[in-house]
Amino acid sequence: MAERNKSTKALILSVKEMGESNRTVQVLSESLGMFRATLYGGPKSKLRSLVQPFNTGTLWLYEDESRQSRKITDFDVSDCHNSLHESLPKIWAANLAAELLLRTHCAGDDHNAYILLKALVDGMDRSSEDEARTGLLRFLWRYLGLLGVQPDTESCAGCGTRLAGIQGMQQIAASCIPAENGFVCPDCRGSRQGEGEAQVFRYELSGEGLFYLTALNTLQPGVVRAIRLSAQTIWQLKQLLFTLAEQAAGCKLKTLESGMGIL
């Protein structure tokens, strides 16, 4: 049949007006991936009030394969994530994550992209604004791993020396070179500066920051969430991860350009 109904676990990414009464909805589905669907109905429509950005639940669709179109027929919302809509840092963080997924086509792994984004919005909804900002950094690092472009935090890209990521170390332990997608030790940094490459070492990490990124790959999520970072390390991680996110997207991210001071 060319026409059929189906349901899927879904997370609403964005909602845009289409004409006077209808809306175009960008959806991330656990089983169907990322797609657009049309939502019909005026301002008084109950369904319209349910289909809101970052609401999650079971979405019912009417699909017309011959026209390659989908219409939303119902939405059983399990989580509204109300605090995201009451906090600029939280909604901006969620929008940045959604934009990155859109730009990178969910890294070709719809299922795990859905899991990562849902974990982010669920966690931010239960967190303070500062915790939400740190949660975004964890999301970005893990998503870089899903994309396959996560820099190696264990070995120097220059000499192969093991990088010492010791929690609590505040001095520079490594410098990231985004163009090479790797970290270099202080010795390699010094030798490269002599070649006129000082500008590439803006993305420096203390031992604490290097330890944190390594911990994200090796420790349980609950253990990582309990780690407290200094303000300096958080600033360093933001500079680095925002740059790596844009590098992975292959373009400037509009959410970052307009919301850098908020994030």
HELIX and SHEET records of a PDB file:
HELIX    1   1 LYS A   46  LEU A   50  1                                   5    
HELIX    2   2 ASN A   82  GLU A   86  5                                   5    
HELIX    3   3 LEU A   88  THR A  104  1                                  17    
HELIX    4   4 HIS A  105  GLY A  108  5                                   4    
HELIX    5   5 ASP A  110  ASP A  125  1                                  16    
HELIX    6   6 GLU A  129  LEU A  147  1                                  19    
HELIX    7   7 PRO A  178  GLU A  180  5                                   3    
HELIX    8   8 PRO A  186  GLN A  193  1                                   8    
HELIX    9   9 ALA A  198  ARG A  202  5                                   5    
HELIX   10  10 GLY A  207  THR A  218  1                                  12    
HELIX   11  11 PRO A  221  ARG A  225  1                                   5    
HELIX   12  12 ALA A  231  ALA A  249  1                                  19    
HELIX   13  13 LYS A  254  GLY A  259  1                                   6    
SHEET    1   A 5 GLY A  33  LEU A  39  0                                        
SHEET    2   A 5 ASN A  22  SER A  29 -1                                        
SHEET    3   A 5 GLU A   3  MET A  18 -1                                        
SHEET    4   A 5 THR A  56  ASP A  64 -1                                        
SHEET    5   A 5 SER A  69  ASP A  79 -1                                        
SHEET    1   B 3 GLY A 182  VAL A 184  0                                        
SHEET    2   B 3 ILE A 172  ILE A 177 -1                                        
SHEET    3   B 3 TYR A 203  SER A 206 -1                                        
END                                                                             
